[in-house]
């Protein structure tokens, strides 16, 4: 069978072909040194993967397992193959297609887009093996065709490449026939063509760029599927049910961290930084009170700050419309989606550290100080309870560990050993929007260029001020000149 698509994703006809199945479509394609390998006994069943994300265990082995899991998830959301390699090397996931597939189905924090990209990488045998096991762990038994397709697509996000969508629809058709033999047709090709036809229908009906009078109607959908069952037509009632179901409710992917991130980004008004980074993820959000004067008792309704801790930065905002206090994760998502926040400040996680303090008027204080200058206090906050303060500091510690590990990997990929310790990370991590950030970037830049690392010509070229290392946080070459030489 050959399925022809135009640029808008609408169907131009289904034609029977004796050659192999193919698709014509034009579209836009929009191991860490300090990781301790855990023993095989540390491996957990797939149902426990979600528990690793929010675990607060104090057991050293369990804590390391949680850290390796979070680090692997962040790596996966950046480059799936690197994330899978880390998770298998560190012992979080067994090195087998079956266990990797179970992780993709049950793991928390994974990007649905990257799941779709990983299991449809036609160049890698491991991805094809994982796709096979992935489909075996999805059960379509006794599910109507439309519900089965919705269930499958909820597990991932369809890639933008036609070849990858083709591979997914082929795998879905094979699995659906295994779970429901003879339910619609005896041939797998019929299910494959029908599945792809439904995807085309979904795009046609719910794409806002397609004008209303050009959208596919019921008769066009039925006409497109004539003769696909070995020359015979499928039951008209089945096609009518599929059409009405897709028209009433679009087939959508499941929600992942990017959907929640988009809600936060839309809720912040006025001056702000863009939060829409594919691998950025919210780790914690809480309300605190900014300490303006430690010697004065703060008013309970003044200087309230909503603090968002992401996996790479801390964002401090002021809530300007309140509709209730959130106590659970679900209610937090609802409150954030319905409230508005005003941007105040942001800090990258490696540019500061948090210390606890107490005073007469601030019992549960949190002091944010410059990582390289303890005398430089960036901000002081007051939590409402000791548990809130402890939870924030603990989560910040874990986020910082993961972020530094990612930075060490990134720098290691450039061929630079971390001989300078934390100061190497600072070139990427400092908030250059503040005076402190600019000042320390200058200082550490001079130290870097005078170090032995910079004497090597290839490394010097790779890490010159014009390279991408100095532009990731808005630091230009003019900010890192060696004025001392």
C-alpha positions in Angstrom: 0.0 0.0 0.0 1.1 3.6 -0.7 -0.2 6.5 1.3 0.2 9.9 -0.3 0.2 13.1 1.9 0.3 16.7 0.9 2.1 19.4 2.8 -0.8 20.0 5.2 -1.0 16.4 6.2 -4.3 15.8 4.3 -4.9 12.7 2.3 -4.6 12.7 -1.5 -5.6 9.1 -1.9 -4.7 5.6 -1.0 -3.3 3.5 -3.8 -2.6 -0.2 -3.8 0.9 -1.3 -4.6 2.6 -4.7 -4.9 5.9 -3.2 -3.7 6.9 -2.9 -0.1 5.0 -0.5 2.2 6.3 3.1 2.0 5.2 6.7 2.7 5.7 9.9 0.8 5.6 13.0 2.9 7.4 16.4 3.1 7.9 17.6 6.7 10.3 19.6 8.9 12.4 17.9 11.4 11.8 20.3 13.9 29.6 7.8 31.7 30.3 10.0 34.3 33.6 9.7 36.1 32.1 9.9 39.6 29.1 7.6 39.1 29.4 4.5 41.2 28.3 1.3 39.5 25.7 -0.4 41.7 25.4 -4.1 42.2 22.8 -6.1 40.3 20.8 -6.5 43.5 20.1 -2.8 43.4 18.1 -3.1 40.3 14.4 -2.5 40.8 11.2 -3.8 39.1 9.8 -1.4 36.5 6.9 -0.4 38.7 9.4 1.1 41.1 11.0 3.5 38.6 8.5 6.2 39.5 9.4 5.9 43.2 13.1 6.8 42.5 12.1 10.2 41.3 10.7 11.4 44.6 12.6 9.1 47.0 14.0 10.8 50.2 15.8 7.7 51.5 19.0 8.4 53.6 20.5 5.0 52.7 23.7 5.7 50.8 23.1 3.0 48.2 19.5 4.0 47.6 20.4 7.6 47.5 23.1 7.0 44.8 20.5 4.9 42.9 18.1 7.8 42.9 20.8 10.2 41.8 21.9 8.0 38.9 18.2 7.6 37.9 17.7 11.4 37.8 20.9 11.9 36.0 20.0 9.3 33.5 16.6 10.8 32.9 18.1 14.3 32.2 20.6 12.8 29.9 17.9 10.9 28.1 15.8 14.0 27.6 18.9 15.6 26.0 20.2 12.7 24.0 18.3 9.4 24.5 21.2 7.1 23.6 23.4 8.8 26.2 20.7 8.5 28.8 20.2 4.8 28.2 23.9 4.1 28.3 24.3 5.9 31.6 21.3 4.1 33.1 22.6 0.6 32.1 26.2 1.4 33.0 25.3 2.7 36.5 23.0 -0.3 37.1 19.7 1.5 37.3 18.3 -0.4 34.3 19.4 -3.9 33.1 21.2 -3.9 29.8 18.5 -5.7 27.9 15.8 -4.5 25.4 13.1 -5.8 27.6 14.2 -3.8 30.7 14.9 -0.7 28.7 11.4 -0.9 27.2 9.9 -1.3 30.7 11.8 1.8 31.8 10.5 3.8 28.9 6.9 2.8 29.7 7.1 3.2 33.5 9.9 5.8 34.1 9.0 9.2 35.5 10.3 12.4 34.0 10.9 11.1 30.5 10.2 13.3 27.5 7.6 11.6 25.3 9.1 13.1 22.2 12.5 11.5 23.0 10.8 8.2 23.7 9.3 8.3 20.2 12.6 9.4 18.6 14.6 6.7 20.4 12.5 3.6 19.6 12.2 4.7 15.9 15.9 5.2 15.2 16.2 2.9 12.2 20.0 3.1 12.2 20.5 1.5 15.6 19.7 -2.2 16.2 19.2 -1.6 19.9 16.4 0.9 19.2 14.6 -1.6 16.9 15.0 -4.3 19.6 13.6 -2.0 22.3 10.7 -1.1 20.0 9.8 -4.8 19.6 9.8 -5.2 23.4 8.0 -1.9 23.9 5.1 -3.1 21.8 5.0 -6.5 23.6 4.5 -4.7 26.9 1.5 -2.7 25.6 -1.7 -4.7 25.7 -4.5 -4.0 23.2 -6.6 -7.1 24.0 -10.4 -6.5 23.5 -9.8 -2.8 22.9 -11.7 -1.2 20.0 -9.4 0.0 17.2 -9.7 3.7 18.0 -9.2 3.2 21.8 -6.2 1.0 21.1 -4.6 3.7 18.9 -5.3 6.3 21.5 -3.7 4.1 24.2 -0.6 3.6 22.1 -0.1 7.2 21.2 -0.5 8.2 24.8 2.8 6.4 25.6 4.9 8.6 23.3 4.8 11.6 21.0 4.8 11.0 17.3 8.1 12.0 15.6 8.1 14.6 12.8 9.7 12.3 10.2 7.4 10.2 8.0 9.7 7.2 8.1 9.5 7.1 11.9 5.7 7.4 11.9 5.6 4.6 9.4 7.7 2.4 11.7 5.4 3.1 14.6 2.2 2.4 12.7 3.7 -0.8 11.4 4.6 -1.9 14.9 1.1 -0.9 16.2 -0.6 -2.9 13.4 1.5 -6.0 14.2 0.7 -5.8 17.9 -3.0 -5.1 17.4 -3.3 -8.2 15.2 -1.5 -10.3 17.8 -3.9 -9.1 20.6 -7.1 -9.1 18.5 -6.7 -11.7 15.7 -9.4 -11.3 13.1 -11.2 -8.5 14.9 -11.1 -6.2 11.9 -9.2 -8.0 9.3 -7.0 -11.1 8.9 -4.1 -9.1 7.4 -1.7 -6.8 9.1 -1.5 -4.4 6.1 -5.1 -3.5 6.5 -4.6 -2.4 10.1 -1.5 -0.5 9.1 -3.3 1.4 6.4 -6.3 2.1 8.6 -4.0 3.4 11.4 -2.2 5.7 9.1 -5.5 6.9 7.7 -6.7 7.8 11.2 -3.5 9.8 11.8 -4.2 11.7 8.6 -7.8 12.3 9.7 -6.6 13.5 13.1 -4.2 16.0 11.4 -6.8 17.1 8.9 -9.7 17.7 11.4 -7.7 19.4 14.2 -5.0 21.3 12.3 -5.9 25.0 12.7 -4.0 25.9 9.5 -6.5 23.9 7.4 -9.6 25.9 6.6 -13.0 24.6 7.7 -14.4 24.0 4.2 -11.3 22.0 3.3 -11.4 19.6 6.2 -12.1 16.0 5.5 -15.7 14.9 5.8 -17.1 11.4 6.5 -17.6 10.4 2.9 -14.0 11.4 2.0 -12.7 9.4 4.9 -14.7 6.3 3.8 -13.6 6.8 0.2 -10.0 6.9 1.2 -10.3 3.5 2.9 -12.1 1.7 0.1 -10.6 -1.7 -0.9 -7.9 -1.7 1.8 -8.8 -5.1 3.1 -7.4 -7.2 0.2 -9.7 -5.4 -2.2 -12.7 -5.5 0.1 -14.2 -2.6 2.0 -14.2 -2.4 5.8 -17.5 -2.2 7.7 -19.0 1.3 7.2 -20.3 1.4 10.7 -16.7 0.9 12.0 -15.4 3.8 9.9 -18.3 6.0 11.0 -17.5 5.3 14.6 -13.8 6.1 14.1 -14.6 9.3 12.2 -17.0 10.6 14.8 -14.7 9.7 17.7 -11.7 11.5 16.2 -13.8 14.5 15.3 -15.3 14.8 18.8 -12.0 14.2 20.7 -8.5 14.5 19.1 -6.0 11.8 19.5 -3.3 13.3 21.7 -0.1 12.2 23.4 0.2 11.9 27.1 1.3 14.8 29.2 5.0 15.2 30.1 7.2 17.8 31.8 7.1 20.1 28.8 3.3 20.6 29.1 3.7 21.7 32.7 6.7 23.8 31.7 4.6 25.6 29.1 1.9 26.3 31.7 4.5 28.0 34.0 5.9 29.9 31.1 2.5 31.3 30.1 1.7 32.2 33.7 4.6 34.5 34.1 3.8 38.0 32.9 6.0 41.1 32.2 9.8 40.8 31.9 10.9 37.2 32.0 13.3 34.6 30.6 12.1 31.9 28.3 11.6 28.6 30.1 10.9 26.5 27.0 13.9 24.3 26.9 13.3 20.6 25.9 15.3 19.2 28.8 14.4 21.7 31.5 12.2 20.3 34.2 10.4 21.6 37.3 11.8 19.7 40.3 10.1 21.7 43.1 7.8 24.7 43.6 7.0 26.4 46.9 6.0 29.7 48.5 8.3 31.6 50.7 8.7 35.1 52.1 11.6 37.3 51.0 13.6 38.7 53.9 14.1 42.4 53.4 15.2 43.4 56.9 16.1 40.7 59.4 15.7 43.2 62.3 12.1 43.9 61.5 9.1 41.6 61.9 7.8 41.0 58.3 4.1 41.5 57.6 2.4 38.2 56.8 1.1 39.4 53.4 4.1 41.2 52.2 7.0 40.1 50.0 5.5 36.7 49.2 7.6 34.9 46.6 6.7 31.8 44.6 10.0 29.9 44.0 10.4 27.5 41.1 13.4 25.1 41.3 14.2 23.6 37.9 17.0 21.2 37.1 19.2 24.0 35.9 18.0 27.2 37.6 16.1 28.8 40.5 13.3 31.2 39.5 11.9 33.6 42.0 8.6 35.2 41.2 5.8 37.2 42.9 2.3 35.8 42.7 0.0 38.6 41.6 -3.3 36.6 41.4 -4.1 34.0 44.1 -6.9 31.4 43.9 -6.2 29.2 46.8 -3.2 27.4 48.4 -2.0 24.3 46.8 -1.3 21.2 48.9 -0.9 18.4 46.4 0.9 18.0 43.1 -2.4 18.0 41.2 -3.7 21.1 42.9 -0.3 22.8 42.4 -0.5 22.2 38.6 -4.0 23.6 38.7 -3.1 26.7 40.7 0.0 27.4 38.6 -2.1 27.1 35.4 -4.7 29.6 36.7 -2.5 32.1 38.5 -0.2 34.8 37.2 3.3 35.5 38.4 5.7 38.4 38.1 9.4 37.7 37.4 11.8 38.8 40.1 15.2 37.0 39.8 16.8 33.8 38.6 20.0 32.0 39.4 21.6 29.0 37.8 22.0 26.2 40.3 25.8 26.2 40.4 26.1 29.9 40.9 24.8 29.8 44.5 24.5 27.6 47.5 21.8 27.7 50.3 22.5 27.9 54.0 19.9 27.9 56.8 19.8 30.6 59.4 17.4 31.7 62.2 16.8 35.1 63.8 14.3 36.7 66.1 11.9 37.5 63.3 12.9 34.7 60.8 12.8 31.3 62.3 13.2 29.2 59.1 15.5 31.3 57.1 17.3 30.3 53.9 20.3 32.4 52.7 21.4 32.2 49.1 25.1 33.1 48.8 27.5 33.2 45.9 29.2 29.8 45.4 32.7 31.4 45.2 32.2 34.3 47.7 30.4 33.5 51.0 30.2 37.2 51.8 28.1 37.9 48.8 24.5 37.3 49.8 22.3 37.0 46.8 18.9 36.7 48.6 17.4 35.7 51.9 14.1 33.8 52.1 12.0 32.6 54.9 10.1 29.2 54.8 6.9 28.7 56.6 7.9 25.5 58.4 11.1 23.6 59.1 9.9 20.8 56.8 9.6 23.3 54.0 13.1 24.6 54.6 14.6 21.1 54.8 12.9 19.9 51.7 14.0 22.9 49.7 17.7 22.6 50.7 17.7 18.8 50.2 16.2 19.1 46.7 18.6 21.9 45.8 21.5 19.6 46.9 20.3 16.8 44.6 19.6 19.2 41.7 23.1 20.7 42.0 24.7 17.3 42.0 22.9 16.3 38.8 23.7 19.6 37.1 27.4 19.4 37.9 27.5 15.8 36.7 26.0 16.9 33.4 28.4 19.8 33.1 31.4 17.5 33.8 30.2 15.2 31.0 29.7 18.2 28.6 33.2 19.5 29.4 34.7 16.0 29.1 33.2 15.7 25.7 35.3 18.7 24.6 38.5 16.8 25.8 39.0 18.9 28.9 39.7 17.2 32.2 38.2 18.9 35.2 41.5 20.0 36.7 40.1 23.3 37.8 37.2 21.8 39.7 34.2 24.0 40.1 35.8 27.0 38.4 35.6 25.2 35.1 31.8 24.9 35.5 31.4 28.5 36.4 32.1 29.6 32.9 28.8 28.1 31.9 26.9 28.3 35.2 27.2 31.9 36.4 24.2 34.2 36.0 25.8 36.9 33.8 22.8 39.1 34.2 24.0 40.2 37.7 27.1 42.2 38.6 28.4 39.3 40.7 28.1 37.0 37.7 30.0 39.3 35.4 32.7 40.0 38.0 33.3 36.3 38.7 33.1 35.4 35.0 36.0 37.9 34.4 38.0 36.5 37.3 37.5 32.9 36.4 38.1 33.6 32.7 41.5 35.0 33.5 42.3 32.0 35.7 41.2 29.7 32.9 43.3 31.2 30.2 46.4 31.3 32.4 46.0 27.6 33.4 47.9 24.7 31.9 44.6 23.5 30.2 44.7 26.4 27.8 48.3 25.9 26.7 47.3 23.0 24.4 46.6 24.4 20.9 43.6 22.1 20.0 42.0 22.7 23.4 42.7 26.4 23.2 40.9 26.6 19.8 37.9 24.6 21.1 37.6 26.8 24.2 38.4 30.2 22.7 36.1 33.1 23.6 34.3 32.6 20.2 33.3 29.1 21.0 29.8 28.0 22.1 31.0 27.4 25.7 30.9 31.2 26.4 27.6 31.9 24.8 25.3 29.4 26.6 24.3 31.9 29.3 24.7 35.1 27.3 28.4 35.6 28.0 30.1 37.2 25.0 33.8 37.2 24.2 34.0 40.8 25.3 33.1 39.7 28.9 36.0 37.2 29.1 39.0 39.0 27.8 42.3 38.4 29.6 42.9 42.0 30.8 45.6 40.8 33.1 48.0 39.7 30.4 
